[in-house]
Amino acid sequence: MRHPASPSSAPPSSPVTPVVLCADDFAENAPISEGIAELAHAGRLSATSAMTLSPRWAPDATLLAPLRDKMDVGLHLDWTSPFAIQAGHGLPLGQTMLQAALGGMKPDQVRQVIDRQLGLFEDVWQAPPDHVDGHQHIHQFAGIRQVLLDVLSQRYAAHQRPYLRLSRAQAGYASLKSRVIALWGAAPLVREAAQAGIPCAPALSGIYGFEVAEGLYARHMHQWLQQAQRGVLLMCHPAKAALPDDPIGPARVQEHAYLASPDFLQTLNAHGLVLSRGRNLYTDAPCA
């Protein structure tokens, strides 16, 4: 695979706004890993988040190895996937939400789970993650976020600390779904991360209901990019093919097709945007 070209190239005299485009769920299955790697090598992504409990993590990480210094690779902390359930700590999302809401997370057990997933990341990648976020946004849940912040502070005291994703929309651009996601811990994560000195991506975009229709994802992306402010993190979930057991598989395929298209680059350029690493944008700024 080739090294990525610059994903967007506005004229030299034009101001550019850096944004991060992060593909979630790397290593969940082969078509997801292959689709993310293909887009990354083409310069269509600037970050990805890996599911390290998956048996695919170690072999699939080789797809990203040539991009080690060109994109962010982080941990997609997992409590709700089949991998997490098989590992013994996981529960379906609804049960995880209920457990968090009722104060049922046990700190020592949460710490063991977080340490294990970070260890699996480091064993394969031979470096700390550039960032940490959560599968289905669980990293912000009560009982998980507090321990996560403590682990990151202690584990990476001598290193550049990974930045966190904040699951909150840009001011003035919150959809109903983004508001619901944010209610599950975005505001307290901001406060607690600031106190711990952990950097954060300031806002999250790319949230939709995974509906599939001709041209729908393109329209969504046009709107998100038009609204994008400096440093916003857009999440995406591309894959080269949809597996039968993947409930959002068709949406993944439509995302991959659009992100690989000339229209995506043209839209970036039209709005003066450039895909950038969050490591270069967030790590010197406190969470706020």
Salt bridges, closest charged atoms under 4 A:
ASP24 OD1 - ARG165 NH2 2.75
ASP24 OD2 - HIS237 NE2 3.44
ASP25 OD1 - HIS76 NE2 3.07
ASP25 OD1 - HIS135 ND1 3.33
ASP25 OD2 - ARG252 NH2 3.02
GLU28 OE1 - ARG252 NH2 3.39
GLU38 OE1 - LYS240 NZ 2.95
GLU38 OE2 - HIS256 NE2 3.07
ASP60 OD2 - ARG56 NE 2.91
ASP72 OD1 - ARG277 NE 2.83
ASP115 OD1 - ARG155 NH1 3.02
GLU122 OE1 - ARG155 NH2 2.91
ASP130 OD2 - ARG277 NH2 3.52
ASP130 OD1 - ARG279 NH1 2.91
ASP133 OD1 - HIS76 ND1 2.53
ASP133 OD2 - HIS131 NE2 3.71
ASP133 OD2 - ARG165 NH2 3.01
ASP150 OD2 - ARG111 NH2 2.31
GLU192 OE1 - ARG145 NE 2.86
ASP246 OD2 - ARG252 NE 2.68
ASP263 OD2 - HIS222 NE2 2.98
